[in-house]
Amino acid sequence: MKTLYWKDNHLFIRDQTKLPAEVTYFECETYQDVIHTIKTLMVRGAPAIGVAAAFGMALAELAGEDLEKVAEEIKAARPTAVNLFWAVDRVLDAKSKGKSALDEALLMFDEDIQTNKTLGKYGAQVVEDGDTILTHCNAGALACVDYGTALGVIRAAVEEGKNISVVCDETRPVCQGARLSVFEMQEEGIPVKLIVDSAAGRLMQEGKIDKVIVGADRVARGGAANKIGSLMVALAAKRFNVPFYVAAPKSTFDEGISIYDVEIEERDPDEVLYFGDCRVAPEGTEVENPAFDIIPSDLITGIITEDGILDPI
Ligand code: MRU
């Protein structure tokens, strides 16, 4: 089941805010609907956001909108994942060469799956039979069109016949690990355990984790940006000599800038104040809710891409 698909000139997005309880698709009729799904995390994960944005441009094209103006609006939906900007600019470039936005979006849809499968095969080379792999957030099929990056590596290793088990950090505040990564691994029949975020160091200290593989929202000079909590996992991995890999397609690379110049999204305090519908802190509590961490290059063992495993930049 794909994260999103195009049908009858509308974009259908699997609503990830409702997973795992409900499997429903949200129908986007306008580019504003697509912006809404990105802002509310109905669609999330760097590659999925990029492809959704490209289809947003296609919806705007069909409605006869000014694409330059729409591009700016779509780019403002979320600031950290570079795939959003990359995808919108790629559609504008295709338009300037006489192609349609829809054709370019459909091409990006197909490319995403192929890229992840190639990336997965490279990544599987570092995965050994019997490994237990810790992952943070969801860099799976749900974060892409299909197959996934970090979870794509796990899928590829399993397809090669390796016995792998997975440990998922729950990934507070919105629990992409618990709700999405565990769900994906269970659907595949891959052995999976859920831990609270703060247990990751403990498991590494006990020698229960062989490798960490996470995704990225941006890879730039000096490191990678990924879901909040990734930095603490990387620091613990360094301390306990556990290899820490980032799996990311080249569309997530932004080589021209320093990772410290990437805007880190600050999200709604309610994500922290509530656990689901249950309020967990007193009225009047002040909150900081940065959505992403910066992982410095010296904590990264390698970056798994569709071009092979690269050194951090
Ligand atoms: O806030 P999210 O859920 O969009 O954050 C997603 C992540 O941090 C992923 O790890 C990253 O986008 C890579 S997805 C292949």
Residues whose N, C-alpha, C, O or C-beta is under 5 A from the ligand:
A	BS01	MRU	R44 G45 A46 P47 H136 C137 N138 A139 G140 A143 T149 Q176 G215 A216 D217 N226 K227
